């Protein structure tokens, strides 16, 4: 038979499951027959590519998969552990967590430090803090309150920067340490801890001020639009 044409009849969707592939890394040794010295062979050995994490079999692809599942898809490590086992390789959730911590320290922390360096040179910095709860934190109860501090450049900055920093408390020493060297405008809410940060020009955040008018709105009633609080938010 000889093909003379084709006709599209339908479209279908196919999902391919992720696959685990094991690669063995070798180095090669060469001898140079024409390079003999004093009757002895001259050997040359190739260099092996460095691992992403020292003394670990984790590849960049494997770490990226774990990170994407955890932080983009919100898949916890215990469920990823089961998925890896289904795919044919047993990797503990502790190992996955160690991978993420290792690459964070080796590769991401230097980037964050450089971002902070640029942020401290900005004319304006936004700062805010919000409570979070961390489970199974060493030396602390699960009911302990922790804080996530957020530092941001201005919306019109040529180098937009957002840095999130975990802290076990809300004391002023945390933003004071982070913002050491910053001498620009510091935009915050009314929290008094920010007033202790030296060499900055304090400015209050209008978004936080506006929120108070929303809180002042009555929860029900037909005359909400006639209130001063409503007019202030419109």
C-alpha positions, 0 to 999 in steps of 0.5 A, spaced: 500 500 500 502 507 498 500 512 502 496 518 498 493 522 504 491 523 511 485 526 515 484 528 522 479 524 526 479 527 533 484 529 538 486 526 545 490 527 551 495 523 554 498 524 561 505 521 562 507 519 569 513 521 572 519 516 571 525 515 575 531 513 572 538 511 575 544 514 572 551 511 574 557 516 573 563 513 571 570 517 570 575 514 565 582 513 565 587 514 559 594 512 557 598 515 553 603 510 549 607 516 546 608 519 553 612 514 556 617 517 561 623 513 564 619 506 561 613 508 566 606 509 563 603 516 563 595 516 565 590 521 565 583 521 568 577 524 567 573 529 572 567 527 574 561 532 574 560 535 581 554 533 585 548 538 586 549 536 594 556 533 596 556 526 598 548 525 595 545 522 589 540 527 588 540 530 581 538 537 580 532 534 576 530 530 582 530 536 587 527 541 582 521 535 582 521 535 590 521 543 591 515 543 585 511 538 588 512 541 595 511 549 594 508 550 588 503 544 588 503 544 596 504 536 596 507 534 603 513 530 604 509 524 606 505 524 600 511 525 596 514 519 600 509 514 598 509 517 590 516 515 590 515 508 593 510 507 587 515 509 582 520 504 585 525 508 589 524 509 597 526 516 599 524 518 606 521 524 607 527 526 612 531 525 606 527 530 601 527 535 607 534 535 607 535 536 600 531 542 600 535 545 606 541 543 603 540 547 596 537 553 600 543 554 604 548 552 598 545 556 592 539 560 595 541 563 601 547 567 597 542 570 592 537 572 598 543 576 601 545 579 595 537 581 594 538 584 601 544 588 599 540 591 594 534 592 598 538 596 603 540 601 598 533 603 596 530 609 598 524 606 600 522 599 604 516 596 606 516 592 612 510 588 615 510 582 620 504 576 620 503 571 625 504 564 623 504 557 627 510 552 626 509 545 627 514 540 631 519 546 632 525 544 636 524 546 643 517 550 642 510 547 643 506 547 637 501 552 640 507 557 640 506 563 635 512 565 630 512 571 625 514 572 618 517 578 617 516 581 610 521 586 607 519 589 600 522 595 595 517 600 592 512 598 587 516 603 582 523 600 584 527 598 578 529 592 582 523 589 585 525 585 591 521 581 596 524 578 602 520 573 607 524 572 614 522 567 619 523 569 626 520 566 633 518 573 635 515 580 634 521 584 637 524 590 634 531 586 634 529 582 628 527 588 623 533 592 626 538 586 625 535 585 618 535 593 616 542 595 619 545 600 614 538 602 611 537 609 611 531 611 607 523 611 608 521 605 612 513 604 610 510 600 616 503 599 620 503 603 627 507 597 631 511 601 635 517 596 634 519 599 628 520 606 631 526 603 634 530 602 628 535 608 627 537 612 621 530 611 618 525 616 616 518 612 618 512 613 614 505 609 615 502 605 610 495 608 608 493 601 606 493 599 614 490 606 615 484 604 610 483 598 613 481 601 620 475 604 616 473 598 613 473 595 620 468 601 622 463 599 617 457 596 620 456 589 619 449 590 617 444 595 615 441 599 609 445 605 610 452 603 610 453 607 604 451 613 608 456 612 613 463 616 614 467 610 614 464 608 607 465 614 604 473 614 606 473 607 603 470 609 596 
